[in-house]
């Protein structure tokens, strides 16, 4: 039996290494800990959250296609694909339920110029960047509230 409205939290490449990968940028929370928090935050908001992570772009695209077919809201941290994947751009364009973009760091403040562009943002109802793992809580709150906010 469902506990609430389904929401997918999708994480792209290298996010499975959270807690070990550049903790000075991405923090010390592991992906498993992040997933547990997202599920708990979702439960408190009346959402049934499923967290997935992949290093394979085609798999992420398949998940987004299914979300489009099932009108499932998506919280998305596409990692490096955010900055160059036109396949990701097209997959996000077809979503009808809310899409909320999340980044642990703030890509616009990172020194690498390529990080300053997002192919996800044009399709996102809200963007939360630079809030660490708390950005995921904020994103789930935006989905639960149906609001449109860029932070």
C-alpha positions in Angstrom: 0.0 0.0 0.0 1.3 3.4 -1.0 2.3 5.8 1.8 1.9 9.0 -0.3 2.5 10.6 -3.7 5.4 9.0 -5.5 8.5 11.1 -6.2 11.8 10.0 -7.8 15.0 11.5 -6.5 17.5 10.8 -9.3 21.3 11.3 -8.9 23.8 11.2 -11.7 27.4 10.3 -12.1 29.8 10.2 -9.1 27.1 11.0 -6.6 27.3 7.4 -5.3 30.7 8.5 -3.9 29.3 11.2 -1.7 31.1 11.3 1.6 34.4 10.2 0.0 34.5 12.4 -3.1 35.8 15.9 -2.5 34.1 16.4 0.9 35.3 20.0 1.0 32.9 20.6 -1.9 30.2 18.0 -1.6 30.2 17.3 2.2 30.6 14.2 4.3 27.1 12.7 4.0 27.2 9.4 2.1 24.7 8.6 -0.7 23.1 6.0 1.5 22.6 8.6 4.3 21.2 11.0 1.8 18.8 8.4 0.5 17.6 7.6 4.1 17.1 11.4 4.8 15.2 11.9 1.5 12.8 9.0 2.3 12.3 10.3 5.9 11.7 13.9 4.7 9.3 12.6 2.0 7.4 10.6 4.5 7.0 13.7 6.7 5.6 15.6 3.7 3.2 12.8 2.6 5.5 11.7 -0.3 6.7 8.2 -1.2 10.3 8.9 -2.2 12.5 6.5 -4.2 16.1 7.5 -4.5 18.3 6.2 -7.3 21.8 6.8 -8.5 23.6 5.9 -11.7 26.8 6.4 -13.5 25.1 5.4 -16.8 23.4 8.2 -18.8 21.1 5.8 -20.7 19.8 4.5 -17.4 19.0 8.0 -16.1 17.2 8.7 -19.4 15.1 5.6 -19.1 14.1 6.6 -15.5 13.1 10.1 -16.8 11.1 8.5 -19.7 9.2 6.4 -17.2 8.6 9.4 -15.0 7.2 11.2 -18.0 4.9 8.3 -18.8 3.7 8.0 -15.2 3.5 11.7 -14.5 5.9 11.2 -11.5 7.6 14.3 -10.0 11.4 14.2 -10.1 14.1 15.8 -8.0 17.2 15.7 -10.1 20.9 16.1 -9.5 22.3 15.1 -12.9 25.9 15.8 -11.8 28.2 16.5 -14.8 25.5 15.7 -17.3 23.8 18.9 -16.2 26.2 20.9 -18.2 26.3 19.2 -21.6 23.8 16.4 -22.2 21.3 17.3 -24.8 19.7 13.9 -24.4 19.1 14.9 -20.7 17.7 18.3 -22.0 15.2 16.4 -24.2 14.2 13.9 -21.5 13.5 16.7 -19.0 11.5 18.6 -21.6 8.9 15.8 -21.8 8.2 15.8 -18.0 4.7 17.0 -17.1 4.9 16.5 -13.3 7.2 19.0 -11.5 10.9 18.7 -12.0 13.2 20.2 -9.3 16.9 20.6 -9.9 19.3 20.2 -7.1 23.1 20.7 -6.7 25.0 20.2 -3.5 27.4 23.0 -4.4 26.5 26.1 -6.4 27.7 25.5 -9.9 27.5 29.2 -10.8 30.1 30.0 -8.1 32.5 27.2 -9.1 35.7 28.2 -10.9 35.1 25.9 -13.9 33.3 27.9 -16.6 31.5 24.8 -18.0 29.6 24.3 -14.7 27.9 27.7 -15.2 25.4 26.3 -17.8 22.6 23.8 -17.0 20.5 22.0 -19.6 18.1 21.0 -16.8 17.2 24.5 -15.5 15.0 25.5 -18.5 12.6 22.7 -17.6 12.8 22.9 -13.8 10.0 24.4 -11.6 12.6 25.2 -9.0 16.4 25.0 -8.6 18.2 24.6 -5.2 22.0 25.0 -5.5 24.6 25.4 -2.8 22.6 24.2 0.2 24.4 20.8 0.5 22.1 17.9 1.3 19.5 20.3 2.7 18.8 21.2 -0.9 17.1 17.9 -1.3 14.8 18.6 1.6 14.0 22.0 0.1 13.3 20.3 -3.3 11.0 17.8 -1.7 9.2 20.6 0.1 8.8 22.4 -3.3 7.3 19.2 -4.8 4.9 18.7 -1.8 3.8 22.3 -1.9 3.6 22.5 -5.7 5.4 25.8 -5.6 7.7 27.3 -8.2 10.8 28.9 -6.6 14.4 29.4 -7.8 17.0 29.5 -5.0 
